Amino acid sequence: RVDDRSIRSETMGGNLGGLKLARRRIVTIPLSWLTEEEGMALLDRLAWENSVLDPVVVSVIPNSPIERRHTTIYGVVMDPQTVLNAPRNSQENNREITLRILEWR
């Protein structure tokens, strides 16, 4: 989806105006899409190998030359506490976690 924080307003005379702000994409990735091992590896990379404040590259369809541009995003984790508090072993369930990546510009 696209996050557009632009502001639109109307004057007393009926003219439309506003402030155009940058639009950013948001990618939502449920870990249920991944195998348990892939999910654990992704969480470990996001939380321990990188800081949750560091930007990451996420590519949903990396092998498609046509879709790669539209499905690859350079961004940051929107809700880092979800990643930091995620279970770290296979006895606990991390499959219910949904990562949200906000495009970094």
C-alpha positions in Angstrom: 0.0 0.0 0.0 1.0 3.6 -0.3 1.3 6.0 2.7 0.4 9.5 1.4 0.5 12.1 4.2 -0.3 15.1 1.9 -2.8 17.5 3.4 -5.8 18.9 1.4 -7.8 21.8 2.6 -10.5 24.1 1.4 -10.5 27.9 1.8 -13.6 29.9 2.9 -14.1 30.8 -0.8 -14.2 27.2 -1.9 -10.7 26.9 -3.4 -8.8 23.7 -2.9 -5.2 23.8 -1.7 -2.9 21.9 0.4 0.6 20.6 1.1 2.0 17.8 -1.0 4.3 15.5 1.0 6.3 12.5 -0.2 4.4 9.2 -0.7 6.0 6.1 0.7 5.2 2.4 0.1 4.5 0.0 3.0 5.1 -3.7 2.5 3.3 -6.1 4.8 4.9 -9.6 5.2 3.2 -12.2 7.3 5.8 -14.7 8.5 3.2 -17.4 7.8 4.4 -17.0 4.1 7.8 -18.3 5.1 9.0 -21.6 6.5 9.8 -21.7 10.2 13.5 -21.6 9.4 13.2 -18.7 7.0 11.1 -16.7 9.5 13.7 -17.3 12.3 16.5 -16.3 10.0 14.7 -13.1 8.9 13.9 -12.1 12.5 17.5 -12.8 13.5 18.9 -10.6 10.7 16.5 -7.8 11.5 16.9 -7.8 15.3 20.5 -9.0 15.9 22.7 -8.6 12.8 21.2 -5.2 12.1 19.7 -2.6 14.4 15.9 -2.3 13.9 16.6 1.3 13.0 18.9 0.4 10.1 17.3 0.3 6.7 17.0 -3.1 5.0 16.2 -4.3 1.4 13.2 -6.6 1.1 12.4 -8.2 -2.2 9.2 -10.2 -2.4 9.8 -11.5 -6.0 13.6 -11.2 -6.4 14.0 -13.4 -9.5 11.5 -11.6 -11.7 13.1 -8.9 -13.9 9.7 -7.4 -14.5 8.3 -7.4 -11.0 11.5 -6.8 -9.1 11.3 -3.1 -9.4 7.8 -3.0 -8.0 8.3 -5.6 -5.3 11.6 -4.5 -3.8 11.7 -1.9 -1.1 14.5 -0.2 0.8 13.0 0.6 4.2 12.8 0.3 8.0 10.7 -1.9 10.2 7.6 0.1 11.2 7.0 -1.7 14.5 10.4 -2.7 15.8 9.1 -4.0 19.1 7.4 -6.8 17.2 10.8 -8.0 15.9 12.6 -7.4 19.2 10.0 -9.3 21.3 9.7 -12.2 18.8 10.3 -15.7 20.0 13.9 -16.9 19.5 13.4 -20.7 19.4 11.3 -23.2 17.6 9.2 -24.1 20.6 7.6 -20.6 20.6 5.4 -19.5 17.7 6.7 -16.7 15.5 4.4 -17.6 12.6 1.7 -15.1 13.7 4.1 -12.1 13.4 3.5 -9.7 10.5 6.4 -7.4 9.5 5.6 -4.0 8.1 8.4 -2.3 6.2 8.1 1.5 5.5 10.0 2.8 2.5 13.1 4.8 3.4 13.8 7.9 1.3 
